[in-house]
Amino acid sequence: MMLAMALAAAAQSPAESPAPANLQWITGSIDLGYRVAMNVGGSYPEYRSVVNLGAGFRLLGLDTTVTDPKRRLFDTLTIRAYNFGDPYDTAHLDARKQGVYEFSFDYRSMVYFDAVPSFANPAAPAGVNEQSFDVLRRNAGFDLTLRPGKHIVPYLGYWHNSGHGNGLDTWVQDANDEFAVPIYYRDTTSDYRGGVRFEYQRFHLTLEQGGATFKDDDLSSFSGTGFGDNAAPLLGQTLQLTGLRQAYGIRAAGVYSQVLATADPAPWINLYAQFVYSDPKTRVNFNEQALGNFALLSSLLFYTGQETSAAGAASQPHTTAHAGFELRPWRRLRVIESWMTDRYHDAASPLVAEELFLAAPSTPQNVLTSLNYSQVVNYNQQQVGAFFDLTPWITLRVGYRYVWGDATVLAGQLGQSGTLAFGKLSRSVALAGLHFQPSQKLSMNLDYEGASSDRVYFRSSLNDYSLGRARARFQALPSLSLQANFQVLDNRNPDPAIRYDLLARDSSLTANWTTAKWLAVIGEYDRATVRSNISYLLPELLTPAISAYRDNAHSASSAIELTPRRGWFAPKLTLGGSVFISSGSRPSRFYQPMARVSVPIVQHVALSGEWQWYGFGEAFYLYEGFREPIVLVSLRFSR
């Protein structure tokens, strides 16, 4: 009787929710801050080119997760955002519903500023930063996957990239004089794709179709009197630019098709293959009007202005293919074979019309040039390697890579082969390696590449080179871990006309020490050296010379974190920073010490303060040095 009454009472009471009663539907944190930036001492353009942090309110960080207990539109929704108000900010959104969809959205923007005159032209007139720009770039896109975890999975994706801003560029005249002129940049790129994945236990197949569009409209305008970089008179006359109007527009669009397949036909073999084909089309229009006093060196002719119009179209069929397999004939042996090819063919037909206005009253000179450019590049690579487990803690690797190709491209202005240049590529590479792990506390990796090339495309390409890498990790104590890395590259091109030698070394050591729950220390040191020599022809005299470059760099960074108490009231102090010191062809120094303290105010709310110092200097270009202290105060709310 009592059992029947209990069953009746249970039937009349509402059913309990499967979700815990105390489940939080939203968790995460938000960081709001205000940065105080003092007046920059030294070069403000260099500071913006390297650091570019300003004053004002900032959204330093947002990280939140929303959970829907009833799982209606989504199971979980994650939103992250960082550094809004700074030159580089990011945002990310993830939403998913198990078995129905997965959606992700990304946003990034960057203020790209560069005004370092010594890199563009160390001899430029004072105050002129040639090749400088101040551009805002934005990237945004999404990926949508339907029926994740099923055998047939459709998906869509879209990505948009845009940029616009102002800068300085150089207008180059025939007499090898350069004039700095303002320019406005604007471009957009859209990339879209869609496809379906077939996912089964022993094979995977992806069929994808996509495309891209590109638009670039740049405008340069100048009015005044510019004397260029070469102020010396030419045959008694001073070259100058008094007016310029230059505009060009580029339109490009194309579609591509991709097939990707993997298969496991047997337990001892894996296969994969990928094929991509695209055929983009490009159209270009260019117009220019220039006024001043110019010279045509080929005929020692002076003229006061020129008008140039150009139009062209190009297509580029492009094929890329990859294929390979992994064999495991024995338990201790793995053999990996891969092959790839990348081939494209540019067919372009530009038409250029130029009119020169002579200094003396006479009929203008007209030049009409119709060209047909055919650029062909073929690149191929084949590689085979074997991994053998000599013991449970020693693995040996040996391999061979062969790279070959040919190219027909546009020749440079000083080229002796006409409008086109021809090249071939042929390189053989021996590969070797060792993985050594006698215990969980110690592991080492050694890798080596030795190459010999019969032909290369560029004077500064890898030719006869040796590349070695060594990496080690050691857990010395439960509280202390060490990691060391070393790399050396020795490249040589013995061609008497090139005589290129390059030797680069890089070694680093990282230590991470946690003595207790309240103290953590991390430190890193890196030592890098570069030495190169290459012969070249002086453009003015076409006589041989040697270009030598040297760089010896030390960089270090460290941080000490103190948390003397536990629980919700746990103040935290962080001290550290980084330093970079180099000597050689372009010696420079960069210092960035920092201190940060975080103190909880109440539960889930913390107040933080941060101080950083940025200092930069160059021995040969003192005018590019700067120093700047920055203070940042922030509040962190968490739940």
DAURCOR-V451203 format. One record per backbone hydrogen bond with DSSP energy under -1.0 kcal/mol. NH is the residue of the N-H (numbers start at 1). CO is the residue of the C=O. E is the energy in kcal/mol with one decimal. If there is no record, write none. Layout:
# DAURCOR-V451203
NH_CO_E + NH_CO_E
This chain:
# DAURCOR-V451203
5_1_-2.1 + 6_2_-2.1 + 7_3_-2.1 + 8_4_-2.1 + 9_5_-2.3 + 10_6_-2.1 + 11_7_-1.8 + 12_8_-1.6 + 13_9_-1.5 + 23_20_-1.5 + 27_65_-2.2 + 29_63_-2.4 + 30_637_-2.3 + 31_61_-3.4 + 32_635_-2.5 + 33_58_-2.5 + 34_633_-2.9 + 35_56_-2.5 + 36_631_-3.6 + 38_629_-1.6 + 41_627_-2.6 + 43_625_-3.2 + 47_43_-1.8 + 48_44_-2.5 + 49_45_-1.8 + 50_46_-1.7 + 51_47_-3.1 + 52_47_-1.4 + 56_35_-2.2 + 58_33_-2.9 + 59_84_-2.2 + 60_31_-1.2 + 61_31_-1.5 + 62_81_-2.3 + 63_29_-2.7 + 64_79_-2.6 + 65_27_-3.0 + 66_77_-3.4 + 67_25_-3.0 + 68_75_-1.8 + 71_68_-1.2 + 75_96_-3.2 + 76_96_-1.2 + 77_66_-2.5 + 78_94_-2.9 + 79_64_-2.6 + 80_92_-2.8 + 81_62_-2.2 + 82_90_-2.5 + 83_60_-1.1 + 84_59_-2.1 + 86_83_-1.8 + 89_109_-1.8 + 90_82_-1.9 + 91_107_-2.4 + 92_80_-3.1 + 93_105_-2.4 + 94_78_-2.6 + 95_103_-2.8 + 96_76_-1.7 + 97_101_-2.4 + 100_97_-2.7 + 101_97_-1.8 + 102_145_-2.1 + 103_95_-3.2 + 104_143_-2.2 + 105_93_-2.4 + 106_141_-2.7 + 107_91_-2.4 + 108_139_-2.8 + 109_89_-2.1 + 110_137_-2.7 + 111_87_-2.1 + 112_135_-3.5 + 114_133_-2.5 + 120_116_-1.1 + 121_117_-2.8 + 124_121_-2.1 + 128_125_-2.0 + 133_114_-2.1 + 134_166_-3.3 + 135_112_-2.7 + 136_164_-2.6 + 137_110_-3.0 + 138_162_-2.7 + 139_108_-3.3 + 140_160_-2.3 + 141_106_-2.0 + 142_158_-2.0 + 143_104_-2.2 + 144_156_-2.8 + 145_102_-2.8 + 146_154_-2.7 + 147_100_-2.4 + 150_147_-1.8 + 153_197_-3.0 + 155_195_-2.4 + 156_144_-2.5 + 157_193_-2.5 + 158_142_-2.2 + 159_191_-2.8 + 160_140_-3.3 + 161_189_-3.1 + 162_138_-2.4 + 163_187_-2.5 + 164_136_-1.6 + 165_185_-1.9 + 166_134_-1.3 + 167_183_-1.9 + 168_132_-3.0 + 169_181_-2.9 + 171_179_-3.0 + 173_177_-2.8 + 176_173_-1.6 + 179_171_-2.1 + 181_169_-3.0 + 183_167_-2.4 + 184_219_-3.2 + 185_165_-3.3 + 187_163_-2.4 + 188_215_-2.5 + 189_161_-3.1 + 190_213_-2.3 + 191_159_-3.3 + 192_211_-2.6 + 193_157_-2.5 + 194_209_-2.2 + 195_155_-2.2 + 196_207_-2.1 + 197_153_-2.7 + 198_205_-3.3 + 199_151_-2.9 + 200_203_-2.3 + 204_262_-2.9 + 205_198_-2.2 + 206_260_-3.1 + 207_196_-2.3 + 208_258_-2.6 + 209_194_-2.9 + 210_256_-2.4 + 211_192_-2.5 + 212_254_-2.5 + 213_190_-2.1 + 214_252_-2.9 + 215_188_-2.5 + 216_250_-2.1 + 217_186_-2.8 + 218_248_-1.9 + 219_184_-1.9 + 220_246_-3.2 + 222_244_-2.4 + 224_242_-2.0 + 226_241_-2.8 + 229_178_-1.6 + 234_237_-3.6 + 237_234_-1.7 + 240_293_-1.6 + 241_226_-3.1 + 242_291_-2.7 + 243_291_-1.6 + 244_222_-2.5 + 245_289_-2.3 + 246_220_-3.0 + 247_287_-2.6 + 248_218_-1.9 + 249_285_-2.5 + 250_216_-2.6 + 251_283_-2.6 + 252_214_-2.5 + 253_281_-2.1 + 254_212_-2.0 + 256_210_-2.9 + 257_277_-2.4 + 258_208_-2.7 + 259_275_-2.4 + 260_206_-2.2 + 261_273_-2.8 + 262_204_-2.4 + 263_271_-2.3 + 264_202_-3.1 + 269_266_-1.6 + 270_326_-1.8 + 271_263_-2.9 + 272_324_-2.1 + 273_261_-2.3 + 274_322_-2.8 + 275_259_-2.4 + 276_320_-2.9 + 277_257_-2.3 + 278_318_-2.3 + 279_255_-1.3 + 281_253_-3.0 + 282_314_-2.9 + 283_251_-2.9 + 284_312_-2.6 + 285_249_-2.2 + 286_310_-2.8 + 287_247_-2.6 + 288_308_-2.3 + 289_245_-2.1 + 290_306_-2.6 + 291_243_-2.8 + 292_304_-2.5 + 293_240_-2.5 + 294_303_-3.0 + 296_301_-3.4 + 299_296_-1.2 + 301_296_-2.0 + 303_294_-2.1 + 304_357_-2.7 + 305_357_-1.0 + 306_290_-2.2 + 307_355_-2.2 + 308_288_-2.6 + 309_353_-2.6 + 310_286_-2.6 + 311_351_-1.9 + 312_284_-2.1 + 314_282_-2.5 + 315_347_-1.5 + 316_280_-1.9 + 318_278_-3.1 + 319_343_-3.1 + 320_276_-2.6 + 321_341_-2.3 + 322_274_-2.6 + 323_339_-2.2 + 324_272_-2.1 + 325_337_-2.1 + 326_270_-2.2 + 327_335_-3.2 + 328_268_-2.4 + 333_330_-1.0 + 334_387_-2.4 + 335_327_-2.7 + 336_385_-3.0 + 337_325_-2.6 + 338_383_-2.7 + 339_323_-2.6 + 340_381_-2.5 + 341_321_-2.1 + 342_379_-2.9 + 343_319_-2.9 + 344_377_-2.2 + 345_317_-1.6 + 346_375_-3.9 + 347_315_-2.2 + 348_373_-2.8 + 349_313_-1.9 + 351_311_-2.7 + 352_369_-3.3 + 353_309_-3.1 + 354_367_-3.3 + 355_307_-2.6 + 356_365_-3.0 + 357_305_-2.9 + 359_302_-1.3 + 365_356_-1.8 + 367_354_-3.3 + 369_352_-3.6 + 371_350_-2.5 + 373_348_-1.8 + 375_346_-2.3 + 376_408_-1.8 + 377_344_-2.4 + 378_406_-2.8 + 379_342_-2.5 + 380_404_-2.3 + 381_340_-2.4 + 382_402_-2.3 + 383_338_-2.7 + 384_400_-2.4 + 385_336_-2.5 + 386_398_-2.9 + 387_334_-3.0 + 388_396_-2.7 + 389_332_-2.5 + 390_388_-1.3 + 390_394_-1.1 + 391_394_-1.6 + 394_391_-1.1 + 395_435_-2.5 + 396_388_-3.0 + 397_433_-2.4 + 398_386_-1.9 + 399_431_-2.1 + 400_384_-2.6 + 401_429_-2.7 + 402_382_-2.9 + 403_427_-2.7 + 404_380_-1.8 + 405_425_-2.2 + 406_378_-1.4 + 407_423_-2.6 + 408_376_-3.0 + 409_421_-2.3 + 411_419_-2.5 + 415_412_-1.5 + 421_409_-3.4 + 423_407_-2.5 + 425_405_-2.9 + 426_455_-2.1 + 427_403_-2.8 + 428_452_-2.5 + 429_401_-2.9 + 430_450_-3.0 + 431_399_-2.5 + 432_448_-1.9 + 433_397_-2.2 + 434_446_-2.4 + 435_395_-2.8 + 436_444_-2.8 + 437_393_-2.7 + 443_473_-2.1 + 444_436_-2.6 + 445_471_-2.8 + 446_434_-2.7 + 447_469_-2.5 + 448_432_-2.6 + 449_467_-2.6 + 450_430_-2.1 + 451_465_-3.2 + 452_428_-2.3 + 454_426_-2.1 + 455_426_-1.1 + 461_458_-1.4 + 464_492_-2.1 + 466_490_-2.0 + 467_449_-3.0 + 468_488_-2.4 + 469_447_-2.7 + 470_486_-2.6 + 471_445_-2.5 + 472_484_-2.5 + 473_443_-2.6 + 474_482_-2.9 + 475_441_-2.7 + 476_474_-1.3 + 477_480_-1.9 + 480_477_-1.1 + 481_512_-2.3 + 482_474_-2.9 + 483_510_-2.4 + 484_472_-2.4 + 485_508_-2.3 + 486_470_-2.4 + 487_506_-2.5 + 488_468_-2.1 + 489_504_-2.8 + 490_466_-2.4 + 491_502_-2.9 + 492_464_-1.7 + 493_500_-2.6 + 498_495_-2.1 + 499_495_-2.6 + 500_493_-1.5 + 501_533_-2.6 + 502_491_-2.8 + 503_531_-2.7 + 504_489_-2.6 + 505_529_-2.5 + 506_487_-2.6 + 507_527_-2.5 + 508_485_-2.6 + 509_525_-2.3 + 510_483_-3.1 + 511_523_-2.7 + 512_481_-2.5 + 513_521_-3.6 + 514_479_-3.0 + 516_519_-1.0 + 519_516_-1.1 + 520_561_-2.0 + 521_513_-3.3 + 522_559_-2.3 + 523_511_-2.4 + 524_557_-2.7 + 525_509_-2.3 + 526_555_-3.0 + 527_507_-3.1 + 528_553_-2.2 + 529_505_-2.3 + 530_551_-2.7 + 531_503_-2.0 + 532_549_-2.3 + 533_501_-2.2 + 534_547_-1.7 + 535_498_-2.7 + 536_545_-2.5 + 538_543_-2.8 + 542_538_-3.5 + 545_536_-2.4 + 547_534_-3.3 + 549_532_-2.4 + 551_530_-2.2 + 552_583_-2.8 + 553_528_-3.4 + 554_581_-3.2 + 555_526_-2.4 + 556_579_-2.3 + 557_524_-2.3 + 558_577_-2.2 + 559_522_-2.4 + 560_575_-3.1 + 561_520_-3.0 + 562_573_-3.2 + 563_518_-3.1 + 570_568_-1.3 + 572_598_-2.8 + 573_562_-2.5 + 574_596_-3.3 + 575_560_-2.3 + 576_594_-2.1 + 577_558_-2.2 + 578_592_-1.1 + 579_556_-2.5 + 580_590_-2.6 + 581_554_-3.0 + 582_588_-2.6 + 583_552_-2.0 + 585_550_-3.3 + 589_617_-2.5 + 590_580_-2.7 + 591_615_-2.7 + 592_578_-2.5 + 594_576_-2.7 + 595_611_-2.1 + 596_574_-2.9 + 597_609_-2.4 + 598_572_-2.9 + 599_607_-3.2 + 601_605_-2.5 + 605_602_-2.0 + 606_636_-2.1 + 607_599_-2.9 + 608_634_-2.8 + 609_597_-2.5 + 610_632_-2.8 + 611_595_-2.7 + 612_630_-2.6 + 613_593_-2.0 + 614_628_-2.5 + 615_591_-2.3 + 616_626_-3.1 + 617_589_-2.1 + 619_587_-1.4 + 624_621_-1.9 + 625_622_-1.6 + 626_616_-2.1 + 627_41_-1.9 + 628_614_-2.5 + 630_612_-3.0 + 631_36_-2.5 + 632_610_-2.8 + 633_34_-2.5 + 634_608_-2.4 + 635_32_-3.1 + 636_606_-2.8 + 637_30_-2.7 + 638_604_-2.6 + 639_28_-2.6
